[in-house]
Structure formats: structure tokens, C-alpha cells
Amino acid sequence: MRYFDVGETVVRRDVYRGQAWSEQALRVVADTDMALVTACCPGAEACWRAHYVKAHTESDRAVGTEAFEAMAAGEWELAPGVWQDIQLLLWKPPTAWFSINAFFAPDPGYPHRLRNWYVNFEHLITRTIGGFDTFDRALNLLIEPDLTR
């Protein structure tokens, strides 16, 4: 198994039925037998489902449900996007069906503030030459920064 170098840019792809469902550029923070740790900073390039981009751009969450209909039909298009505002740190153990994510928000007077923890249930990763493939299971846990709820 090839490990990625610290600082290397990799692409996380969510792949469904052999097609990319999303693509996101990440920077490698660490890559060991314990976990692949990556970060995503504002300005990072991405490709998301056109439905998701439209929902985000128009602030219309109802459009997002169309994405699941497209997935069921096996027909969707990707549109370019850019990660904004939040810094994200992703920790993915190699044999886990989840990743643990920390979302950091801008905070006046501080470089970053932990906004929340996020457990994303997803497939095991398959490493590729330029990154890794997985697939988001669309079930998540949102956890307060102090882990109280």
C-alpha cells in the first residue's frame, strides 16, 4: 500500500455505481497505519452534484432531495465548486465505516474555533493513484465541540 506524503494534495471521490458522485481536493496531514488524516481549507476545488451546487447557491434545501432521485436513477452531473468559510480536518481509520471530522469556523481574535465534530458514515476507502474513493452513506452525527450532545 502506498502512503501519501504530508502536504500532498489528494482527491477524495465519492463513487456510486462506478461514477463519481463528488470529488474534493484535500491536503494530507498524516498517513499512517492508524489513519489517513486530511484537511480542506477555504478555496479548495471540488466537483459536486449539480443539484447540490444549485441548492447551495440558491439556498433552497428542497433542491437537494432531487439529488437522491438522480442517484436512484443513476443519472447525475457534476458541477465545479469551491470549499468556503470552514476549515475541515478529516480522520479516516483504514478499516472504519466512518470518518471523524472537525469543522473549524473563523473567529475574531483567534485563528480558528472548533465549531463541531461530525461523524460521517461512509464506505471503507479504496486508495487510488491520486487519492481515495469512498461513498457517503448519508447518515451523520453532529456533536458539540465539548462532546456534551
C-alpha positions in Angstrom: 0.0 0.0 0.0 1.3 3.4 -0.9 1.2 6.1 1.8 0.6 9.7 0.8 3.2 12.3 1.7 2.4 15.0 4.3 1.4 18.1 2.3 0.4 16.2 -0.8 -2.9 17.1 -2.4 -5.2 14.1 -2.9 -8.7 13.8 -4.2 -11.5 12.2 -2.2 -14.1 10.8 -4.6 -17.5 9.5 -3.5 -18.2 6.8 -6.1 -21.6 5.2 -6.7 -22.3 2.6 -9.4 -18.8 3.3 -10.8 -19.4 7.0 -11.2 -18.0 9.9 -9.3 -20.8 11.4 -7.1 -18.4 14.1 -5.8 -14.7 15.0 -5.8 -12.9 17.1 -3.3 -9.3 18.3 -3.1 -7.7 17.6 0.3 -4.3 18.2 1.8 -2.6 15.2 3.6 -1.8 16.0 7.3 -0.7 12.4 8.2 -1.0 9.0 6.6 -0.2 6.0 8.9 -1.5 2.5 9.6 -3.8 4.1 12.2 -5.5 6.7 9.9 -5.4 8.9 6.9 -5.8 12.5 8.1 -6.6 15.2 5.6 -7.6 18.8 5.7 -9.8 21.0 3.5 -9.3 24.8 3.6 -11.4 27.5 2.0 -10.7 27.9 -1.7 -10.1 24.1 -2.2 -11.5 22.9 -5.6 -14.4 20.4 -5.7 -16.9 18.9 -8.0 -20.3 18.3 -6.5 -23.6 17.1 -7.9 -25.2 19.9 -9.9 -28.3 19.6 -7.7 -26.2 20.2 -4.6 -24.5 23.2 -6.2 -27.9 24.6 -7.2 -29.3 24.1 -3.7 -26.3 25.7 -2.1 -26.2 28.7 -4.5 -30.0 29.3 -4.3 -30.2 28.5 -0.5 -33.0 26.0 -1.5 -32.6 22.8 0.5 -35.6 21.2 -1.3 -33.5 21.0 -4.5 -31.1 18.7 -2.5 -33.8 16.0 -2.5 -33.6 15.9 -6.2 -30.0 14.6 -5.9 -31.3 11.4 -4.2 -33.8 10.9 -7.0 -30.9 11.3 -9.5 -28.8 8.8 -7.6 -31.7 6.2 -7.6 -32.0 6.7 -11.4 -28.2 6.5 -11.8 -28.1 9.8 -13.7 -26.4 12.9 -12.4 -23.9 15.6 -13.5 -21.1 17.1 -11.6 -20.5 20.9 -11.4 -17.4 22.7 -10.2 -17.4 24.2 -6.7 -15.2 25.8 -4.2 -15.0 24.9 -0.5 -15.8 28.1 1.5 -15.6 29.6 5.0 -15.0 26.5 7.2 -11.7 24.6 7.7 -12.2 20.9 7.9 -10.0 18.2 9.3 -10.9 14.6 8.4 -9.7 11.5 10.3 -10.3 8.2 8.5 -9.2 4.9 10.0 -8.4 2.3 7.2 -10.9 -0.3 8.4 -13.7 2.0 9.7 -17.1 2.6 8.0 -17.0 6.2 9.2 -14.7 9.3 9.4 -14.5 11.7 12.2 -14.4 15.3 11.0 -13.7 18.5 12.9 -15.2 21.7 11.5 -13.3 25.0 12.4 -15.0 28.3 11.9 -13.4 31.8 11.6 -13.4 33.6 15.0 -12.4 37.2 15.5 -9.3 37.3 17.7 -8.5 33.6 17.1 -7.2 31.8 14.1 -10.0 29.2 14.3 -12.7 27.9 16.6 -13.9 24.3 16.7 -17.5 24.6 15.6 -18.4 21.0 15.8 -17.4 17.4 15.5 -19.1 15.4 12.7 -19.1 11.6 12.3 -19.7 10.7 8.7 -20.8 7.2 8.0 -19.2 6.1 4.7 -17.7 3.1 2.9 -14.2 1.9 3.5 -11.6 3.8 1.4 -10.1 2.4 -1.7 -6.8 4.1 -2.4 -6.1 5.4 -5.9 -3.0 6.9 -7.5 -4.3 10.4 -6.8 -6.3 9.9 -3.6 -9.0 7.6 -2.4 -12.6 6.6 -3.2 -15.4 6.1 -0.7 -19.1 6.7 -0.6 -21.1 8.8 1.9 -23.9 6.7 3.5 -26.0 9.9 4.1 -26.1 9.2 7.8 -24.2 11.6 10.1 -23.8 12.5 13.8 -23.3 16.2 14.6 -21.6 16.6 18.0 -21.0 19.7 20.1 -17.3 20.8 20.4 -17.3 19.8 24.1 -18.8 16.4 23.3 -21.9 17.1 25.6 -24.5 16.5 22.9 
